[in-house]
């Protein structure tokens, strides 16, 4: 949480990738789009299912993004990295598995076998109970992946579109 709050590059480039989306851009401006454009596009209101996303440049051409640090909406721990590769004319979005969601799923993965080992259940009851729990877990993982895939794909597509436009950096001095 500290690395995320301080926008540390290591946090946004390390994790278990669940989505890697690459979009080739035939023409792009030399400047990468401003973070404000992305925050405006991915700001949620009360009717959206996704949390507001925040973007910061962690290195030249590399933006880290994340949802709210603390939120009640599904996906509030979403995070990843957006890379503008001008040498290869490529926009890449890498979305990582939320660490708290990973711990939650691991807890549910380990939990049912412990009922058989430490509980007073017959093997058939534990197997039946485990099958139900694992079925629910797999369905939830499927929905979680689909939900994250849609958001990360939208970020990649919007980044490619916004990079093609002629955004001009503000004049200095």
Secondary structure, DSSP 8 states (H G I E B T S, - for coil): -HHHHTT-HHHHH-S-EEEEEEEE-SS--SS---HHHHHHHT---TT-SS---EEEEEETTEEEEE--SS-SSTTTT-EEEEEEETTTTEEEEEEE--HHHHHHHHHHHHHHHHHHHHSS--HHHHHHHHHHHHHHHHHHHHHHHHHHHHHHHHHHHHHHHHHHS--------
